[in-house]
Amino acid sequence: MAPRLKVFVTSDGLTDYVVATTAKTKALAAWGSHQDLFKTGLAHQTDDPALVKAATAQPGEVLRRPAGTRGELAKLKPAKAGKKKPAGPSKAAIRKVADLEKRLAEAEAAHTRALEALERKRRNLEARGEAELGYLRDRLSAARRALEP
């Protein structure tokens, strides 16, 4: 025995959408809804004879009509799959990546050079400081020896 078809209706305010399926979940899938429109009260099952006759003649197909009218039901056009993505990245995107890679390499090289210069400066300061400390220690030792009787 074939499952009994039920007719479900929802609206987006401009258009009424009608579908004949065996379950609410199948109606939601046919409408492409990711939320439970029945739970929120935006969809319901109908017994309207005109809607039942039209929808059961094309089970699983979403039919539409202007919202709140008794106009003719028309088959909903399938959604477009969307634009095809280009086969690969554009030349501009490739140039942009190459330019950014070049700028990054230059920045890393400049950073390394700056760190090396700072390290040389630190070593020079350390050597000068050690030399000055050595000189002062020697003078202090000489001054202390001079104080001895």
C-alpha positions in Angstrom: 0.0 0.0 0.0 1.4 3.4 -1.0 1.9 6.0 1.7 -0.9 8.6 1.9 0.1 12.0 0.6 -0.5 15.1 2.7 -0.5 18.6 1.4 1.6 21.2 3.1 1.6 25.0 2.7 4.1 27.8 3.6 4.5 31.4 2.6 7.2 34.0 2.5 4.7 36.8 2.5 4.7 37.2 -1.3 4.3 33.7 -2.5 2.5 30.6 -1.2 4.4 27.3 -1.6 2.4 24.1 -1.8 3.8 20.5 -1.9 2.3 17.1 -1.6 4.5 14.6 0.4 4.2 11.9 2.9 5.8 13.8 5.8 6.6 17.2 7.1 10.3 16.6 6.9 10.0 15.8 3.2 8.0 19.1 2.7 10.8 21.0 4.4 13.4 19.4 2.2 11.3 20.2 -0.9 11.1 23.8 0.1 14.8 23.9 0.9 14.2 25.0 4.5 16.8 24.3 7.2 14.5 25.2 10.0 11.3 23.6 11.2 8.7 26.0 9.7 5.9 23.8 11.2 7.2 24.4 14.7 7.3 28.2 14.2 3.9 28.2 12.7 5.0 29.3 9.2 3.9 26.1 7.6 0.9 23.9 8.0 -1.0 21.0 6.5 -4.1 21.9 4.5 -7.3 20.3 3.4 -8.2 22.9 0.8 -9.7 20.9 -2.1 -8.2 23.0 -4.8 -4.7 22.8 -3.3 -5.0 19.1 -2.5 -6.1 18.3 -6.1 -3.3 20.4 -7.7 -0.5 19.2 -5.4 -1.4 15.5 -5.4 -1.4 15.6 -9.2 2.4 16.4 -8.9 3.6 14.8 -5.7 7.0 16.1 -4.4 6.9 19.1 -6.7 6.7 22.6 -5.1 3.9 24.6 -6.6 3.6 28.4 -6.0 1.1 31.2 -6.3 0.8 34.8 -5.2 0.3 34.9 -1.4 -3.3 35.1 -0.1 -4.9 34.5 -3.5 -6.9 31.8 -5.1 -4.8 32.1 -8.3 -3.5 29.2 -10.4 -0.6 27.2 -9.0 2.5 27.1 -11.1 5.4 24.8 -10.8 8.4 26.3 -8.9 11.4 26.7 -11.1 14.4 24.8 -9.8 17.0 26.9 -8.1 20.0 27.7 -10.2 23.1 25.8 -9.2 25.0 29.1 -9.1 27.8 30.4 -11.2 30.6 28.0 -12.1 33.8 28.8 -10.4 36.7 29.6 -12.8 39.0 26.7 -13.5 41.8 28.4 -11.6 42.9 31.6 -10.0 42.9 34.8 -12.1 46.0 36.4 -13.4 45.4 39.3 -11.1 45.2 37.0 -8.1 48.4 35.2 -9.1 50.2 38.6 -9.5 48.9 39.8 -6.2 50.2 36.6 -4.4 53.6 36.9 -6.2 53.8 40.6 -5.2 53.0 39.9 -1.6 55.5 37.0 -1.5 58.2 39.3 -2.8 57.3 42.0 -0.3 57.3 39.5 2.5 60.8 38.2 1.5 62.1 41.8 1.3 60.6 42.6 4.7 62.1 39.4 6.3 65.5 40.2 4.8 65.4 43.8 6.1 64.3 42.5 9.5 67.3 40.1 9.6 69.7 42.8 8.6 68.3 45.1 11.3 68.7 42.4 13.9 72.3 41.7 12.8 73.1 45.4 13.0 71.7 45.5 16.5 73.7 42.5 17.5 76.9 44.1 16.2 76.1 47.3 18.0 75.4 45.3 21.3 78.8 43.5 20.9 80.6 46.8 20.3 78.9 48.4 23.4 79.7 45.3 25.5 83.4 45.4 24.4 83.7 49.1 25.1 82.0 48.7 28.5 84.3 45.8 29.4 87.3 47.8 28.4 86.2 50.8 30.4 85.4 48.6 33.4 88.8 47.0 33.1 90.5 50.4 32.9 88.6 51.6 36.0 89.4 48.4 38.0 93.1 48.8 37.2 93.0 52.5 38.3 91.2 51.5 41.5 93.7 48.8 42.3 96.6 51.3 41.7 94.9 53.9 43.9 94.4 51.3 46.7 98.0 50.2 46.5 99.0 53.9 46.8 97.1 54.1 50.1 99.0 51.2 51.6 101.9 52.3 53.9 
